[in-house]
Amino acid sequence: MSVSEMFAALQGALGQDQDIREEIRKVVQALEQTAREILTLLQGVHQGPGFQHIPKKCQKAREHFGTVRTQMESLKTKFPADQYYRFHEHWRFVLQRLVFLAAFVVYLESETLVTREAVAEILGIEADRERGFHLDIEDYLSGILTLASELARLAVNSVTAGDYSRPLRISTFINELDSGFRLLNLKNDSLRKRYDGLKYDVKKIEEVVYDLSIRGLNKEATVGAGGEK
């Protein structure tokens, strides 16, 4: 084989790779648009009247996740099944965003932490790496850390809306989440930096709870939740 023939073959391989990446980008752009629509929908819970419509917003978000599952099915067909991590960077960010959105919906519905398996089911992908297109553990953890920041914001807006019990529940949840992350030995630099931001979310929520306590509103929150003075 001559040098020109060798490089012609290499160009052919490069062209095929570029075609795959372009096809992936098209699907990822559609996923990003759907993620924006879900985020816009859920942002309404931060407004005063939004607290009354949480169930309806969660139901609408679930419908959008149906679109996500269809788009994920399309994405799976755009590259060889055994080359997940070769192209992972193309969808890593949007997948983390979708994890956050799924986790936020589940929290709003039940005030619990969604499992990686449950997120994978919501997104229409696998939890087990051996079964193909899957939810990487680090992508799941990154999405959960974004949830913590969103809940810190929700705690502040809950007070503004006159919901004094919600910040107390969020505080308990975030502290449990922080305890869970402390059990992990994080080696990924990006994930480690994002985890370092969790302490600021914890502090922000603690300040909200402290302010409620100073103003005597934590007692009102306890009574409103069915507790005793």
N, C-alpha and C positions, 0 to 999 in steps of 0.2 A: 504493500500500500504506500503510495506516495505521500509526501507531506501535505499536499493540497487535498488529497482524498481523506487523510486523517482529520484535517481541520473542517472539512465539509461534513464529516460524520459528527464531529463535536458540535458544529453549528446546528445540525439537525436535533441533537439531544438538548441543546440549550433552547432551541425553539419550542420543543415539546414541553420543557419545563416552564417556559414563559407562558405558554398557552394554558397550562394547568393553573398557574398562579393567577392569571387573568380571570379564569372561570371562577376560582375561589373568591377573588375580590368582588365579583358581581354578586355572589350569594351573600357574602359578608356585609356588603352595602345594604342589601335588603334586610338582613338581620339587624343591622344598626338602626335602620328606619323603624322597624317594629319595636325595638328596645326603646327608642325615643318616644314612641306613641304610648307605650306602657308607662314609662317614667312620667310623661306629661299627665297621664290619667291619675297616677298615684300621688303626684305632687299636690293634688287637690285636698288630700287629707290634712295638710298643714294649715289650711284655712279654717276659720271658725266653724262655718256650717259643714265643712268637710267631714268632721267627726261623726256627724249623723248619717253620712252616706258611705261609711267604710265598707259595709257588706256589699253594697251595689258596685262600688269601685273595684273591689276584689273580684267580684263575679265577672265584670267587664275585662279585668286584667287576665283572668283565666281564659277568657275567649281569645284574647290576643296571643296567649301562649299556644293556642291551637295553630296559629299562623307560624309561630316559631318552630313548632315540631315539623310542619311541612317544609319550611326552609332548611331545617337541619337534615331532613331526608335528602334534599337536593344537594346539600354540601357534601354529604357522605359519598356521593357519586362522582365528585370532581377530582379525586386523587386516589392513587393506589392505597388500599386499606392498610398495608404494612408501612406506610410512610407518614403516619400521623404527626410525629414530632418534627419531621422535615418541614412541614407546612404550618405547624402549630401557631407560629407567630402571627399569621394572618387573621386568625379568629380568637386569639387569646384574650384580647381586650374586650371584645363584644361578649364573649362567653362569660367573663368575670362580671360584666354588667348585668347579664341575664341571670346569673346566680344571685346577685344582689336583689334584683327585682323579684325573683321567685321567693327568696328568703323574706323579703319585705311583705309580700302578699301573705305568706304563711304566718308571719308574726302578727300582722293585722287581724288575721282570722282567728288565731288561737293563742297568741302571745307565747309561742314556743319556737325553739330553734329548729329549722328544717334540716334534715339529714342530707348527706351527699347523695344517697340513693334516691331520696324523694325529689331532690332537685333534678337529678338525671332523668327521672320519670317525667317530671313536668316539662323538661326540654326535649324529651324524645330521644335521648342518647343513653349510653351505657354508663354504669358506675364502675364496672370491672374492665380494667385495661385490656385484658385478654380477649374481650368480646368485640373489640373494634373501636369505633369512634366513641370516646368516653369523656367523662368529666374528670380532668386531672385534679388531684388533691390540692395542689397549690392554687389552682384557679378557684376551687371551691372556697378555700380559706380567704383568698383575696376578696371574693364577693361578700363573705360574711363580715369582713372588716369594714367594707363599705356600708353594710347594714348598720354597724355600730355607730358610724358617723351620722347616718340618717336618723337613727333613734335619738341621738343626742339633740338633734335639731327638733325632732318631734316632741321631746320632753319640754323644751322651751316654749314651743307653740301651744302645747297643751295647757300650760299655765295661762297664756294669753287668752285661750278660749274658755277658761274657767274650769278646765278638767284637772283637778288637783291630785287625783289618785293615780292617773296614768304615769306621771314622772316617777312615782314611788315604785311602780311595777317595772318600769323601764330600768330604773336603777338596779333593782334586784337582778333583772335579766342580764344587764351589761356586766355586772360584777361576776356573775356566774360564767359569762363568756370570757371575761378576762382571766378568771381562774383556769378555764379550760386551755386557753392559749399558753398560759404559763407552764403547762405540762409538756408543751412541744419544744423540741430542740430545733429551732428554725435555722437552716443553713442558707436558704435562698436570700440574697441580699435585698432584692426588691420586696419580698414578702416580709422580711425582718424590719425594713424601714416602715412599711405600712403598719405592722404590728406596734411599732414604737408610738404610732399616732393614737393607738387605742387608749393609752393612759390619759391623753388630753380629752378624749370623749368621756372617760370615766370621771375625770375632774369636772368637766362641764356639767354633767348630770348631777354630780354631788353638790355642786354650787346651787343648782336649781332646787334640789331637795332641802338643802340648808336654808335657802331663802324661804321656802314654804314653812319650814320649822320656825324660823324667826318670826314670821308673820302669823303663826298659829294656824296656818292653813293645812298643815299635815294632819291635824286632828280632824278637821272637817273632811279631809280626803279619806281617812280611816273610817269615819262614820258612814260616809257616802258609799264606801265599799262593803259595808256590812259589819264593820268592826265595832269595838267599844272604845269609849273615851278612857 
